[in-house]
Amino acid sequence: MNILVCVKRVPAPGARINITQDAQQVDTAFLGFTISPHEECAVEQAVQLVEKHGGEVTVLTLGPLEAEEQLRTAVSTGAVKAVLIPIDVQDWDPQRTADAIALVITELETHTSKYDLILFGNESADSCGYQVGIRIALKLGRPMVNGAKGLEVENGIANIRRESDAGVEIYMLPMPAAVGVKEGINLPRYPTMKGRLASKKVEITRSVANAKIGGLKLDKLRRPPERVSNTKILGTGPDAAPAVVDLFEELGLLK
Ligand SMILES: Cc1cc2nc3c(=O)[nH]c(=O)nc-3n(C[C@H](O)[C@H](O)[C@H](O)COP(=O)(O)OP(=O)(O)OC[C@H]3O[C@@H](n4cnc5c(N)ncnc54)[C@H](O)[C@@H]3O)c2cc1C
């Protein structure tokens, strides 16, 4: 089976995110980059399915040229083909992003058969729009389930498990289908030495981004207010001990 996994280059979590002066973009000058944990799990799930059923995994991203780095990382963990849709970073709303990716998928599928599965992350790690996967699935006319915490394939059917407060939901999608994968579905593997070598050698296919600006307009970005810490430092080293005892007494823990 052939599986395509869509991944997005995003700033590494944990970094302080600054915004450019015009409030239109994240200032990426001093940031490291990665893909979302959901997408790491999507790559892992695709690789596990191919290990079980045969076939190959392709990874695709729409982003700046530097996004090759994320494609190569995915190859180091088991994908074998990589597609980059290079863009400059301006005016890429989710609708345009989805349109451009759907067009490239259609183009790729004229050279091979349809991808049995197209996997996405549940949401991206930066803008968390929950939009791109569902828009692409709609464009391509494929059934889609997001939030998958289980994904197995049998007799041309993708069996998907979702967890909700109400219990567990099971979906059976005829393939070709699209699935949004949620973190926790598996434990992504680390790159192997063989994988790292393959990732250096893999030829990255470049496809042209060909889609019009969508209907959304970005007003401005702003940082959320800094969270004020409620942590009270009672002291350091042995000097803190009396203050800890006082606190325990105050809390009624020493009776
Ligand atoms: C009005 C507006 C204007 C914007 N303008 C810009 C801009 O000029 N430049 C810019 O960089 N961003 C811009 N953004 C942000 C950009 O649209 C989103 O980052 C992008 O469309 C993906 O949406 P998302 O991050 O919400 O992904 P989600 O919809 O949350 O992503 C779900 C999944 O879709 C897949 N996916 C998402 N994006 C990609 C991708 N690029 N390549 C491959 N797979 C992907 C991944 O599997 C991901 O886990 C804009 C957003 C808005 C609302």
The ligand as a Gaussian input file, in Angstrom:
#p B3LYP/6-31G(d) Opt

LIG

0 1
 C       -5.592000      34.574000       6.816000
 C       -4.361000      33.785000       7.037000
 C       -3.181000      34.134000       6.375000
 C       -2.022000      33.400000       6.541000
 N       -0.892000      33.770000       5.890000
 C        0.219000      33.039000       6.012000
 C        1.397000      33.383000       5.278000
 O        1.424000      34.340000       4.554000
 N        2.486000      32.585000       5.421000
 C        2.449000      31.483000       6.236000
 O        3.456000      30.782000       6.317000
 N        1.363000      31.126000       6.939000
 C        0.259000      31.886000       6.854000
 N       -0.859000      31.557000       7.579000
 C       -0.850000      30.340000       8.343000
 C       -1.101000      29.209000       7.341000
 O       -2.256000      29.401000       6.603000
 C       -1.236000      27.905000       8.029000
 O       -0.059000      27.690000       8.750000
 C       -1.373000      26.746000       7.048000
 O       -2.387000      26.972000       6.139000
 C       -1.656000      25.457000       7.735000
 O       -2.758000      25.583000       8.552000
 P       -2.607000      25.154000      10.039000
 O       -1.239000      25.423000      10.510000
 O       -3.737000      25.726000      10.790000
 O       -2.673000      23.594000       9.889000
 P       -3.761000      22.573000      10.316000
 O       -4.931000      22.742000       9.453000
 O       -3.942000      22.574000      11.792000
 O       -2.900000      21.311000       9.879000
 C       -3.430000      19.996000       9.916000
 C       -2.451000      19.105000       9.228000
 O       -2.380000      19.459000       7.838000
 C       -1.069000      19.242000       7.359000
 N       -0.470000      20.508000       6.935000
 C       -0.754000      21.754000       7.373000
 N        0.018000      22.649000       6.746000
 C        0.813000      21.961000       5.912000
 C        1.854000      22.301000       5.021000
 N        2.225000      23.574000       4.853000
 N        2.470000      21.316000       4.320000
 C        2.096000      20.021000       4.468000
 N        1.141000      19.631000       5.319000
 C        0.505000      20.580000       6.028000
 C       -0.268000      18.650000       8.519000
 O       -0.357000      17.259000       8.471000
 C       -1.012000      19.195000       9.726000
 O       -0.782000      18.424000      10.876000
 C       -2.023000      32.288000       7.428000
 C       -3.191000      31.933000       8.103000
 C       -4.355000      32.670000       7.923000
 C       -5.599000      32.282000       8.682000

